[in-house]
Amino acid sequence: AATSNDNDNDNDNNQPVVASTSIPPVPSVLPPGWVTRFSTTNPDLKYYFHQDTGESTWERPIDPNDLLVVPPETDDEAAAARAQAQAQQQAVDDTAALVQGVLAQVSESSKKKDVPPTDGSPAPARQQKDRKRSRGEHEHSSSRKSSSRSTSSTPEKVRVLHILKKHAGVRRPSSHRNAKITDTKEKAISDLETLIEMLKEAEPGDELRATFEELAKAESDCSSYKRGGDLGYFGRRKMQPAFEKASFALKVGELSGIIETSSGVHVILRLG
């Protein structure tokens, strides 16, 4: 385990090394209270020490209040999630088609039974019961199909691109673009509105995504700028509430308006 009897080092001089392209880059500044130290027994081993709690760890700490609190899924995990979602949707579609086929057969059978006798007498009581049963089955099947569509339309995870514009009033007014951000909130919103107008000029689909990624790389104050603003797949309670609500409310391929959080102002494009 890491020990706490070593010398402090400057946080800003110890950049993390990203071991895999699937792991997002971490901020260059450690969360409050954390410092970098080196082992006394092996000076080549670096660890992290919290000055207030005495906690030590080999893993670089991440501020739990950061917008990106979990790394995006790997390509394999994302592909598996998409395949599972597609399989579930296909199962729902197959069930709906089967129900429609059964209902069509029942309806056709009912029409034949409803032909009155040639002598003009009323239809037998059994035929009336069959019609009532058919209507009940139809209503029950429609209710189940509607419930299945409602459940499948609420995703467990979403994938989005976003562009973040920070201002002087955010909890951490610094980024890779500017060590000390002094812009007002109004200026950040104005800058983001300009980017949104540019995005609206792009054709929906591949062109919109490519334009968004290029603008994110050039303009976003989030560390995800290197990936074109891609935050990967994330579930509920993984992002700030306003950001999560907007992300899950969007349709795939849809662009949001301006979203405000304690990190700044955002525009979001949902990918999946």
TORKOL-4160 file (C-alpha; in steps of 0.2 Angstrom, whole numbers, padded with zeros to 4 digits, m for minus):
272
<pt num="1" X="0000" Y="0000" Z="0000"/>
<pt num="2" X="0006" Y="0018" Z="m0003"/>
<pt num="3" X="0014" Y="0026" Z="0013"/>
<pt num="4" X="0011" Y="0044" Z="0018"/>
<pt num="5" X="0029" Y="0048" Z="0024"/>
<pt num="6" X="0035" Y="0055" Z="0008"/>
<pt num="7" X="0038" Y="0073" Z="0001"/>
<pt num="8" X="0024" Y="0082" Z="m0008"/>
<pt num="9" X="0026" Y="0086" Z="m0027"/>
<pt num="10" X="0018" Y="0099" Z="m0038"/>
<pt num="11" X="0002" Y="0093" Z="m0044"/>
<pt num="12" X="0003" Y="0102" Z="m0061"/>
<pt num="13" X="0020" Y="0094" Z="m0065"/>
<pt num="14" X="0013" Y="0076" Z="m0065"/>
<pt num="15" X="0003" Y="0073" Z="m0080"/>
<pt num="16" X="m0006" Y="0056" Z="m0081"/>
<pt num="17" X="m0002" Y="0043" Z="m0094"/>
<pt num="18" X="m0017" Y="0036" Z="m0103"/>
<pt num="19" X="m0014" Y="0017" Z="m0105"/>
<pt num="20" X="m0028" Y="0014" Z="m0118"/>
<pt num="21" X="m0037" Y="0025" Z="m0131"/>
<pt num="22" X="m0053" Y="0018" Z="m0123"/>
<pt num="23" X="m0050" Y="0027" Z="m0106"/>
<pt num="24" X="m0053" Y="0046" Z="m0107"/>
<pt num="25" X="m0040" Y="0058" Z="m0102"/>
<pt num="26" X="m0040" Y="0064" Z="m0084"/>
<pt num="27" X="m0038" Y="0082" Z="m0079"/>
<pt num="28" X="m0021" Y="0089" Z="m0076"/>
<pt num="29" X="m0025" Y="0096" Z="m0059"/>
<pt num="30" X="m0029" Y="0085" Z="m0045"/>
<pt num="31" X="m0045" Y="0087" Z="m0035"/>
<pt num="32" X="m0044" Y="0098" Z="m0019"/>
<pt num="33" X="m0034" Y="0091" Z="m0005"/>
<pt num="34" X="m0025" Y="0078" Z="m0015"/>
<pt num="35" X="m0006" Y="0079" Z="m0019"/>
<pt num="36" X="0007" Y="0068" Z="m0028"/>
<pt num="37" X="0020" Y="0059" Z="m0018"/>
<pt num="38" X="0034" Y="0046" Z="m0022"/>
<pt num="39" X="0037" Y="0030" Z="m0013"/>
<pt num="40" X="0052" Y="0031" Z="m0001"/>
<pt num="41" X="0056" Y="0012" Z="m0004"/>
<pt num="42" X="0055" Y="0014" Z="m0023"/>
<pt num="43" X="0057" Y="0032" Z="m0029"/>
<pt num="44" X="0050" Y="0028" Z="m0047"/>
<pt num="45" X="0033" Y="0023" Z="m0040"/>
<pt num="46" X="0021" Y="0038" Z="m0039"/>
<pt num="47" X="0005" Y="0038" Z="m0028"/>
<pt num="48" X="m0008" Y="0050" Z="m0022"/>
<pt num="49" X="m0011" Y="0057" Z="m0004"/>
<pt num="50" X="m0025" Y="0066" Z="0003"/>
<pt num="51" X="m0019" Y="0079" Z="0016"/>
<pt num="52" X="m0035" Y="0081" Z="0026"/>
<pt num="53" X="m0041" Y="0063" Z="0027"/>
<pt num="54" X="m0024" Y="0054" Z="0026"/>
<pt num="55" X="m0030" Y="0043" Z="0012"/>
<pt num="56" X="m0017" Y="0036" Z="0000"/>
<pt num="57" X="m0020" Y="0027" Z="m0017"/>
<pt num="58" X="m0010" Y="0021" Z="m0032"/>
<pt num="59" X="m0024" Y="0026" Z="m0043"/>
<pt num="60" X="m0026" Y="0045" Z="m0048"/>
<pt num="61" X="m0041" Y="0052" Z="m0039"/>
<pt num="62" X="m0055" Y="0060" Z="m0049"/>
<pt num="63" X="m0066" Y="0073" Z="m0042"/>
<pt num="64" X="m0084" Y="0065" Z="m0039"/>
<pt num="65" X="m0092" Y="0082" Z="m0044"/>
<pt num="66" X="m0084" Y="0082" Z="m0061"/>
<pt num="67" X="m0096" Y="0081" Z="m0076"/>
<pt num="68" X="m0088" Y="0065" Z="m0083"/>
<pt num="69" X="m0088" Y="0053" Z="m0068"/>
<pt num="70" X="m0086" Y="0037" Z="m0077"/>
<pt num="71" X="m0076" Y="0032" Z="m0092"/>
<pt num="72" X="m0085" Y="0028" Z="m0108"/>
<pt num="73" X="m0088" Y="0010" Z="m0112"/>
<pt num="74" X="m0076" Y="0002" Z="m0124"/>
<pt num="75" X="m0081" Y="m0001" Z="m0142"/>
<pt num="76" X="m0084" Y="m0020" Z="m0138"/>
<pt num="77" X="m0096" Y="m0015" Z="m0123"/>
<pt num="78" X="m0105" Y="m0002" Z="m0134"/>
<pt num="79" X="m0107" Y="m0014" Z="m0148"/>
<pt num="80" X="m0114" Y="m0027" Z="m0136"/>
<pt num="81" X="m0126" Y="m0015" Z="m0129"/>
<pt num="82" X="m0132" Y="m0010" Z="m0146"/>
<pt num="83" X="m0134" Y="m0028" Z="m0151"/>
<pt num="84" X="m0144" Y="m0032" Z="m0135"/>
<pt num="85" X="m0155" Y="m0017" Z="m0138"/>
<pt num="86" X="m0158" Y="m0022" Z="m0156"/>
<pt num="87" X="m0162" Y="m0040" Z="m0151"/>
<pt num="88" X="m0175" Y="m0033" Z="m0138"/>
<pt num="89" X="m0183" Y="m0022" Z="m0151"/>
<pt num="90" X="m0184" Y="m0036" Z="m0163"/>
<pt num="91" X="m0192" Y="m0047" Z="m0150"/>
<pt num="92" X="m0205" Y="m0034" Z="m0147"/>
<pt num="93" X="m0208" Y="m0031" Z="m0166"/>
<pt num="94" X="m0210" Y="m0050" Z="m0168"/>
<pt num="95" X="m0222" Y="m0052" Z="m0154"/>
<pt num="96" X="m0233" Y="m0037" Z="m0161"/>
<pt num="97" X="m0233" Y="m0045" Z="m0178"/>
<pt num="98" X="m0239" Y="m0062" Z="m0171"/>
<pt num="99" X="m0252" Y="m0053" Z="m0161"/>
<pt num="100" X="m0258" Y="m0044" Z="m0176"/>
<pt num="101" X="m0259" Y="m0060" Z="m0186"/>
<pt num="102" X="m0269" Y="m0069" Z="m0173"/>
<pt num="103" X="m0281" Y="m0054" Z="m0171"/>
<pt num="104" X="m0284" Y="m0054" Z="m0190"/>
<pt num="105" X="m0288" Y="m0073" Z="m0190"/>
<pt num="106" X="m0300" Y="m0070" Z="m0175"/>
<pt num="107" X="m0308" Y="m0056" Z="m0184"/>
<pt num="108" X="m0310" Y="m0066" Z="m0200"/>
<pt num="109" X="m0318" Y="m0080" Z="m0191"/>
<pt num="110" X="m0330" Y="m0069" Z="m0182"/>
<pt num="111" X="m0336" Y="m0061" Z="m0198"/>
<pt num="112" X="m0340" Y="m0079" Z="m0204"/>
<pt num="113" X="m0349" Y="m0083" Z="m0188"/>
<pt num="114" X="m0359" Y="m0067" Z="m0188"/>
<pt num="115" X="m0368" Y="m0072" Z="m0204"/>
<pt num="116" X="m0387" Y="m0073" Z="m0199"/>
<pt num="117" X="m0396" Y="m0089" Z="m0203"/>
<pt num="118" X="m0406" Y="m0089" Z="m0219"/>
<pt num="119" X="m0423" Y="m0090" Z="m0209"/>
<pt num="120" X="m0419" Y="m0073" Z="m0201"/>
<pt num="121" X="m0418" Y="m0079" Z="m0183"/>
<pt num="122" X="m0405" Y="m0071" Z="m0172"/>
<pt num="123" X="m0388" Y="m0077" Z="m0170"/>
<pt num="124" X="m0385" Y="m0091" Z="m0157"/>
<pt num="125" X="m0379" Y="m0085" Z="m0139"/>
<pt num="126" X="m0363" Y="m0094" Z="m0142"/>
<pt num="127" X="m0358" Y="m0083" Z="m0156"/>
<pt num="128" X="m0362" Y="m0068" Z="m0146"/>
<pt num="129" X="m0350" Y="m0074" Z="m0132"/>
<pt num="130" X="m0337" Y="m0078" Z="m0145"/>
<pt num="131" X="m0338" Y="m0060" Z="m0151"/>
<pt num="132" X="m0336" Y="m0053" Z="m0133"/>
<pt num="133" X="m0321" Y="m0064" Z="m0130"/>
<pt num="134" X="m0313" Y="m0058" Z="m0146"/>
<pt num="135" X="m0315" Y="m0040" Z="m0141"/>
<pt num="136" X="m0308" Y="m0043" Z="m0124"/>
<pt num="137" X="m0293" Y="m0052" Z="m0131"/>
<pt num="138" X="m0290" Y="m0038" Z="m0143"/>
<pt num="139" X="m0290" Y="m0025" Z="m0129"/>
<pt num="140" X="m0279" Y="m0035" Z="m0118"/>
<pt num="141" X="m0266" Y="m0038" Z="m0133"/>
<pt num="142" X="m0266" Y="m0020" Z="m0137"/>
<pt num="143" X="m0263" Y="m0015" Z="m0119"/>
<pt num="144" X="m0248" Y="m0027" Z="m0118"/>
<pt num="145" X="m0241" Y="m0021" Z="m0134"/>
<pt num="146" X="m0242" Y="m0003" Z="m0129"/>
<pt num="147" X="m0234" Y="m0007" Z="m0112"/>
<pt num="148" X="m0219" Y="m0016" Z="m0122"/>
<pt num="149" X="m0217" Y="m0001" Z="m0133"/>
<pt num="150" X="m0217" Y="0011" Z="m0118"/>
<pt num="151" X="m0204" Y="0001" Z="m0109"/>
<pt num="152" X="m0192" Y="m0001" Z="m0124"/>
<pt num="153" X="m0193" Y="0017" Z="m0128"/>
<pt num="154" X="m0184" Y="0022" Z="m0111"/>
<pt num="155" X="m0166" Y="0017" Z="m0113"/>
<pt num="156" X="m0155" Y="0012" Z="m0099"/>
<pt num="157" X="m0140" Y="0021" Z="m0106"/>
<pt num="158" X="m0137" Y="0035" Z="m0119"/>
<pt num="159" X="m0122" Y="0041" Z="m0129"/>
<pt num="160" X="m0119" Y="0059" Z="m0132"/>
<pt num="161" X="m0107" Y="0072" Z="m0139"/>
<pt num="162" X="m0106" Y="0089" Z="m0130"/>
<pt num="163" X="m0098" Y="0105" Z="m0131"/>
<pt num="164" X="m0094" Y="0114" Z="m0114"/>
<pt num="165" X="m0092" Y="0133" Z="m0112"/>
<pt num="166" X="m0085" Y="0138" Z="m0095"/>
<pt num="167" X="m0087" Y="0155" Z="m0087"/>
<pt num="168" X="m0080" Y="0164" Z="m0072"/>
<pt num="169" X="m0094" Y="0159" Z="m0061"/>
<pt num="170" X="m0092" Y="0140" Z="m0063"/>
<pt num="171" X="m0084" Y="0129" Z="m0049"/>
<pt num="172" X="m0068" Y="0126" Z="m0059"/>
<pt num="173" X="m0065" Y="0141" Z="m0071"/>
<pt num="174" X="m0050" Y="0134" Z="m0080"/>
<pt num="175" X="m0048" Y="0122" Z="m0095"/>
<pt num="176" X="m0035" Y="0116" Z="m0107"/>
<pt num="177" X="m0039" Y="0131" Z="m0118"/>
<pt num="178" X="m0037" Y="0144" Z="m0104"/>
<pt num="179" X="m0029" Y="0142" Z="m0087"/>
<pt num="180" X="m0040" Y="0156" Z="m0079"/>
<pt num="181" X="m0057" Y="0159" Z="m0087"/>
<pt num="182" X="m0064" Y="0176" Z="m0084"/>
<pt num="183" X="m0078" Y="0177" Z="m0097"/>
<pt num="184" X="m0095" Y="0181" Z="m0090"/>
<pt num="185" X="m0110" Y="0169" Z="m0091"/>
<pt num="186" X="m0118" Y="0179" Z="m0104"/>
<pt num="187" X="m0102" Y="0179" Z="m0115"/>
<pt num="188" X="m0101" Y="0160" Z="m0113"/>
<pt num="189" X="m0120" Y="0158" Z="m0118"/>
<pt num="190" X="m0117" Y="0170" Z="m0133"/>
<pt num="191" X="m0102" Y="0160" Z="m0139"/>
<pt num="192" X="m0112" Y="0144" Z="m0138"/>
<pt num="193" X="m0127" Y="0151" Z="m0147"/>
<pt num="194" X="m0115" Y="0155" Z="m0161"/>
<pt num="195" X="m0109" Y="0137" Z="m0162"/>
<pt num="196" X="m0127" Y="0131" Z="m0161"/>
<pt num="197" X="m0131" Y="0141" Z="m0177"/>
<pt num="198" X="m0117" Y="0134" Z="m0186"/>
<pt num="199" X="m0123" Y="0116" Z="m0181"/>
<pt num="200" X="m0140" Y="0120" Z="m0187"/>
<pt num="201" X="m0133" Y="0123" Z="m0204"/>
<pt num="202" X="m0127" Y="0106" Z="m0206"/>
<pt num="203" X="m0137" Y="0092" Z="m0213"/>
<pt num="204" X="m0144" Y="0079" Z="m0200"/>
<pt num="205" X="m0134" Y="0063" Z="m0198"/>
<pt num="206" X="m0116" Y="0061" Z="m0203"/>
<pt num="207" X="m0113" Y="0079" Z="m0208"/>
<pt num="208" X="m0120" Y="0086" Z="m0191"/>
<pt num="209" X="m0110" Y="0074" Z="m0181"/>
<pt num="210" X="m0094" Y="0078" Z="m0191"/>
<pt num="211" X="m0097" Y="0097" Z="m0189"/>
<pt num="212" X="m0101" Y="0094" Z="m0170"/>
<pt num="213" X="m0085" Y="0084" Z="m0167"/>
<pt num="214" X="m0074" Y="0098" Z="m0176"/>
<pt num="215" X="m0082" Y="0112" Z="m0166"/>
<pt num="216" X="m0079" Y="0102" Z="m0150"/>
<pt num="217" X="m0061" Y="0099" Z="m0153"/>
<pt num="218" X="m0058" Y="0118" Z="m0156"/>
<pt num="219" X="m0070" Y="0126" Z="m0144"/>
<pt num="220" X="m0075" Y="0114" Z="m0130"/>
<pt num="221" X="m0068" Y="0117" Z="m0112"/>
<pt num="222" X="m0071" Y="0099" Z="m0107"/>
<pt num="223" X="m0057" Y="0086" Z="m0107"/>
<pt num="224" X="m0068" Y="0076" Z="m0119"/>
<pt num="225" X="m0063" Y="0089" Z="m0133"/>
<pt num="226" X="m0050" Y="0076" Z="m0139"/>
<pt num="227" X="m0063" Y="0064" Z="m0143"/>
<pt num="228" X="m0074" Y="0077" Z="m0152"/>
<pt num="229" X="m0085" Y="0079" Z="m0136"/>
<pt num="230" X="m0089" Y="0060" Z="m0135"/>
<pt num="231" X="m0094" Y="0055" Z="m0117"/>
<pt num="232" X="m0097" Y="0037" Z="m0122"/>
<pt num="233" X="m0112" Y="0028" Z="m0115"/>
<pt num="234" X="m0118" Y="0032" Z="m0097"/>
<pt num="235" X="m0133" Y="0028" Z="m0087"/>
<pt num="236" X="m0144" Y="0037" Z="m0074"/>
<pt num="237" X="m0136" Y="0046" Z="m0060"/>
<pt num="238" X="m0119" Y="0047" Z="m0068"/>
<pt num="239" X="m0120" Y="0065" Z="m0074"/>
<pt num="240" X="m0126" Y="0081" Z="m0066"/>
<pt num="241" X="m0146" Y="0081" Z="m0065"/>
<pt num="242" X="m0149" Y="0095" Z="m0079"/>
<pt num="243" X="m0136" Y="0086" Z="m0091"/>
<pt num="244" X="m0144" Y="0069" Z="m0088"/>
<pt num="245" X="m0162" Y="0075" Z="m0090"/>
<pt num="246" X="m0158" Y="0083" Z="m0107"/>
<pt num="247" X="m0147" Y="0069" Z="m0113"/>
<pt num="248" X="m0161" Y="0056" Z="m0110"/>
<pt num="249" X="m0175" Y="0067" Z="m0117"/>
<pt num="250" X="m0166" Y="0069" Z="m0134"/>
<pt num="251" X="m0170" Y="0057" Z="m0148"/>
<pt num="252" X="m0155" Y="0049" Z="m0157"/>
<pt num="253" X="m0148" Y="0062" Z="m0169"/>
<pt num="254" X="m0156" Y="0076" Z="m0160"/>
<pt num="255" X="m0147" Y="0092" Z="m0155"/>
<pt num="256" X="m0151" Y="0101" Z="m0139"/>
<pt num="257" X="m0153" Y="0119" Z="m0134"/>
<pt num="258" X="m0142" Y="0127" Z="m0121"/>
<pt num="259" X="m0141" Y="0117" Z="m0105"/>
<pt num="260" X="m0134" Y="0125" Z="m0089"/>
<pt num="261" X="m0125" Y="0116" Z="m0075"/>
<pt num="262" X="m0112" Y="0120" Z="m0062"/>
<pt num="263" X="m0098" Y="0116" Z="m0075"/>
<pt num="264" X="m0104" Y="0129" Z="m0087"/>
<pt num="265" X="m0116" Y="0129" Z="m0102"/>
<pt num="266" X="m0118" Y="0115" Z="m0114"/>
<pt num="267" X="m0125" Y="0109" Z="m0131"/>
<pt num="268" X="m0128" Y="0091" Z="m0133"/>
<pt num="269" X="m0130" Y="0079" Z="m0148"/>
<pt num="270" X="m0137" Y="0062" Z="m0144"/>
<pt num="271" X="m0128" Y="0047" Z="m0154"/>
<pt num="272" X="m0136" Y="0032" Z="m0146"/>
